[in-house]
Amino acid sequence: MVDPSLNQTSAPDEVEPVAADPTRRPRRRPSRADVLVIGAYVLLGVFVCLNYWADVPHRVSSHLPTDHSWFEWLFSHGAYSVRHLENPLFSARQNAPDGVNMMANTSLLGMTLPLAPVTLLFGPQVTYALYLGGALTATAGTSYWMLSRHLVRSRAGAFVGGAFLGFAPGIVHHANGQPNFVSNFLLPVIVARVLRLGRPGRWRRDGVVLGLLVAYQIFINEEMLLLTALACLVAVFAYVAQRPRAARERAGGFLAALGLGGGLALLLTAYPIWYQFNGPQSYRGLQGGVFHSWGEDLVAFVTFARDTVAGDEAVERTIGLTEQNTWFGWPLVLVSLAALVLLWRRSLAARIVGVLVLVFTVAAIGPKVRFDGVETGIDGPWAYVPDDLPLVEMMMPTRLTLVVTAAVGVLLALAWDAVAGYGRTVAPAPRAAADDGPAPAGPARRRWVRPVGYAALTLAVLPLVPRPLPAQHIDPPPHFVTAGGWRPYVPAGRTLVPVPIPSNVHGLPTLRWSALTGHAFPVPGGYFIGPNGDGEGGFGAPNRPTSTLMYSTMDSGTVPALTEENRRQAVADLRYWKASVVVLGAHPREAVLRELMTGLLGPARRVDDVWLWDVRPLVP
């Protein structure tokens, strides 16, 4: 329905021409410029991940180390599922004996399964670093393709827009341990297909291609797919409001293709989606609707993100530690507003971008307006959104601004393209006769427009060039674990209980025991979302008495007075976990944890580089 040639500029009072089939543009083969663009994106992707490559086995994100470890575990899950031909929608290797519903978690199955050979050959740490840089690069590359083939003539403008869409501050911030939010390489292709729906005689092909893309994106990131769908919906309504006649002409084909694509996507994903909401360890909403309070701070828009060349980590202590989805910096905000004003009457695409920016900026404010880290008493739009509204119940308001990020990337391409085409849109001044004196220098007087326009756009984006992601050292798992010393102690159907039990707070080191051994043994606890007693989603496994005792001992640094009831509960917990051995490796709280477990289970044995309690006599 929407004309992809949206950036046709015209005089304010002219009607933009509509060709018989405006969606068909001459196909361009990849040029040397295209190769150079992709090469630049690859180099930028490597640069962003540089701190990981410095020491892949011993580096994790210093911002979200536990999320980093979770995704390493996910790559191991994909490899384990392929190697053992097990159902990838569920895992019994974490949260034993209950397991984890992988469709109800951020599982990235669309990539962990195809990359299983890489994980099996090189390990999840290498796969993680490769994929992170590759996803950033691929997103920038598909964005460049979409912009250069469907929206702008200037390759330089498409390069700038693609770089921003792939490496925007909010996207790079998510790269700190959350590669699912940088895996946006299918989204520009999906948007391009939506805008092309309704072409005469092509509705079947267009619908099938869109359905396949949507189905695959569901296995990469459902939340980003939902945001993209909402953005496309707003964009289509904005187009219809401005081009009602053209919209009516293509409505039939558009709706037919959309229905076919939606039906195909639903058919292909019906069972996984059913499994997500009705399979084992599924849940309904999050406990207390915790995500709904995460609105965007208004000052964040003019703040430089931490991981950019102009950013400063200290600012997080004022605005707060947020996802930094809209930390664009004041130069880009000013340039974007100026571009919208200048292009508003000349470009339909710019007007649609402006609508997207307005709608999703307001929607992202959250339940209360926040300003410079302070929550005001003014209600935001999410104050009127029920916590249990289907599909919306799992969303964070701040993440709606990722649509604003995409819109700003498109706006940068449009603005650069307008500056590049300035000479083409201004008619040359007529040559004066010899006796008429010098000709008026109409366009010549405005030669400053191009250099000033290029300079403004460049100065707006240069401060946002990303820096290498911060990384921190992490010790490897114990040799006892990686060398297989545990095998004589853990028969099939039993678990290895690491100390401390992996959790969303304390689970970084011991969760990696499972990830880096290829899920060789199941473990209790873990880092995931699963049902609580009321069927709502909670973070991690419900604490049992022994795991609670471990965490409180770690937090206080002292072992409480233990009773016979504590010892009885420890045995009951071990039986629930189907434990065969309890293992304590090197840990900052190793001394107090050893004292605690000795008080509960008796003396430990030193085996290789761990303390070990063989509890098989206690767990029949």
Rosetta blueprint (number, residue, H / E / L):
1 M L
2 V L
3 D L
4 P L
5 S L
6 L L
7 N L
8 Q L
9 T L
10 S L
11 A L
12 P L
13 D L
14 E L
15 V L
16 E L
17 P L
18 V L
19 A L
20 A L
21 D L
22 P L
23 T L
24 R L
25 R L
26 P L
27 R L
28 R L
29 R L
30 P L
31 S L
32 R H
33 A H
34 D H
35 V H
36 L H
37 V H
38 I H
39 G H
40 A H
41 Y H
42 V H
43 L H
44 L H
45 G H
46 V H
47 F H
48 V H
49 C L
50 L H
51 N H
52 Y H
53 W H
54 A L
55 D L
56 V H
57 P H
58 H H
59 R E
60 V E
61 S E
62 S L
63 H L
64 L L
65 P H
66 T H
67 D H
68 H H
69 S H
70 W H
71 F H
72 E H
73 W H
74 L H
75 F H
76 S H
77 H H
78 G H
79 A H
80 Y H
81 S H
82 V H
83 R H
84 H H
85 L L
86 E L
87 N L
88 P L
89 L L
90 F E
91 S E
92 A L
93 R L
94 Q L
95 N L
96 A L
97 P L
98 D L
99 G L
100 V E
101 N E
102 M L
103 M L
104 A L
105 N L
106 T L
107 S L
108 L L
109 L H
110 G H
111 M H
112 T H
113 L L
114 P L
115 L L
116 A H
117 P H
118 V H
119 T H
120 L H
121 L H
122 F H
123 G L
124 P H
125 Q H
126 V H
127 T H
128 Y H
129 A H
130 L H
131 Y H
132 L H
133 G H
134 G H
135 A H
136 L H
137 T H
138 A H
139 T H
140 A H
141 G H
142 T H
143 S H
144 Y H
145 W H
146 M H
147 L H
148 S H
149 R H
150 H H
151 L L
152 V L
153 R L
154 S L
155 R H
156 A H
157 G H
158 A H
159 F H
160 V H
161 G H
162 G H
163 A H
164 F H
165 L H
166 G H
167 F H
168 A L
169 P H
170 G H
171 I H
172 V H
173 H H
174 H H
175 A L
176 N L
177 G L
178 Q L
179 P H
180 N H
181 F H
182 V L
183 S L
184 N L
185 F L
186 L L
187 L H
188 P H
189 V H
190 I H
191 V H
192 A H
193 R H
194 V H
195 L H
196 R H
197 L L
198 G L
199 R L
200 P L
201 G L
202 R L
203 W H
204 R H
205 R H
206 D H
207 G H
208 V H
209 V H
210 L H
211 G H
212 L H
213 L H
214 V H
215 A H
216 Y H
217 Q H
218 I H
219 F L
220 I L
221 N L
222 E H
223 E H
224 M H
225 L H
226 L H
227 L H
228 T H
229 A H
230 L H
231 A H
232 C H
233 L H
234 V H
235 A H
236 V H
237 F H
238 A H
239 Y H
240 V H
241 A H
242 Q H
243 R L
244 P H
245 R H
246 A H
247 A H
248 R H
249 E H
250 R H
251 A H
252 G H
253 G H
254 F H
255 L H
256 A H
257 A H
258 L H
259 G H
260 L H
261 G H
262 G H
263 G H
264 L H
265 A H
266 L H
267 L H
268 L H
269 T H
270 A H
271 Y H
272 P H
273 I H
274 W H
275 Y H
276 Q H
277 F H
278 N H
279 G L
280 P L
281 Q L
282 S L
283 Y L
284 R L
285 G L
286 L E
287 Q H
288 G H
289 G H
290 V H
291 F H
292 H H
293 S H
294 W L
295 G L
296 E L
297 D E
298 L H
299 V H
300 A H
301 F H
302 V H
303 T L
304 F E
305 A L
306 R L
307 D L
308 T E
309 V L
310 A L
311 G L
312 D L
313 E H
314 A H
315 V H
316 E H
317 R H
318 T L
319 I L
320 G L
321 L L
322 T L
323 E L
324 Q L
325 N L
326 T L
327 W L
328 F E
329 G L
330 W H
331 P H
332 L H
333 V H
334 L H
335 V H
336 S H
337 L H
338 A H
339 A H
340 L H
341 V H
342 L H
343 L H
344 W L
345 R L
346 R L
347 S L
348 L H
349 A H
350 A H
351 R H
352 I H
353 V H
354 G H
355 V H
356 L H
357 V H
358 L H
359 V H
360 F H
361 T H
362 V H
363 A H
364 A L
365 I L
366 G L
367 P L
368 K E
369 V E
370 R E
371 F E
372 D L
373 G L
374 V E
375 E E
376 T E
377 G E
378 I E
379 D E
380 G L
381 P H
382 W H
383 A H
384 Y H
385 V L
386 P L
387 D L
388 D L
389 L L
390 P L
391 L L
392 V L
393 E L
394 M L
395 M L
396 M L
397 P H
398 T H
399 R H
400 L H
401 T H
402 L H
403 V H
404 V H
405 T H
406 A H
407 A H
408 V H
409 G H
410 V H
411 L H
412 L H
413 A H
414 L H
415 A H
416 W H
417 D H
418 A H
419 V H
420 A H
421 G L
422 Y H
423 G H
424 R H
425 T H
426 V L
427 A L
428 P L
429 A L
430 P L
431 R L
432 A L
433 A L
434 A H
435 D H
436 D H
437 G L
438 P L
439 A L
440 P L
441 A L
442 G L
443 P L
444 A H
445 R H
446 R H
447 R L
448 W L
449 V H
450 R H
451 P H
452 V H
453 G H
454 Y H
455 A H
456 A H
457 L H
458 T H
459 L H
460 A H
461 V H
462 L H
463 P H
464 L H
465 V L
466 P E
467 R L
468 P L
469 L L
470 P L
471 A E
472 Q E
473 H E
474 I L
475 D L
476 P L
477 P L
478 P L
479 H H
480 F H
481 V H
482 T H
483 A L
484 G L
485 G L
486 W L
487 R H
488 P H
489 Y H
490 V L
491 P L
492 A L
493 G L
494 R L
495 T E
496 L E
497 V E
498 P E
499 V E
500 P L
501 I L
502 P L
503 S L
504 N L
505 V L
506 H L
507 G L
508 L H
509 P H
510 T H
511 L H
512 R H
513 W H
514 S H
515 A H
516 L H
517 T L
518 G L
519 H L
520 A L
521 F L
522 P L
523 V L
524 P L
525 G L
526 G L
527 Y L
528 F L
529 I E
530 G E
531 P E
532 N L
533 G L
534 D L
535 G L
536 E L
537 G E
538 G E
539 F E
540 G L
541 A L
542 P L
543 N L
544 R L
545 P H
546 T H
547 S H
548 T H
549 L H
550 M H
551 Y H
552 S H
553 T H
554 M H
555 D H
556 S H
557 G L
558 T L
559 V L
560 P L
561 A L
562 L L
563 T L
564 E H
565 E H
566 N H
567 R H
568 R H
569 Q H
570 A H
571 V H
572 A H
573 D H
574 L H
575 R H
576 Y H
577 W H
578 K L
579 A E
580 S E
581 V E
582 V E
583 V E
584 L E
585 G L
586 A L
587 H L
588 P L
589 R L
590 E H
591 A H
592 V H
593 L H
594 R H
595 E H
596 L H
597 M H
598 T H
599 G H
600 L H
601 L H
602 G L
603 P L
604 A L
605 R E
606 R E
607 V E
608 D L
609 D L
610 V E
611 W E
612 L E
613 W E
614 D E
615 V L
616 R L
617 P L
618 L L
619 V L
620 P L
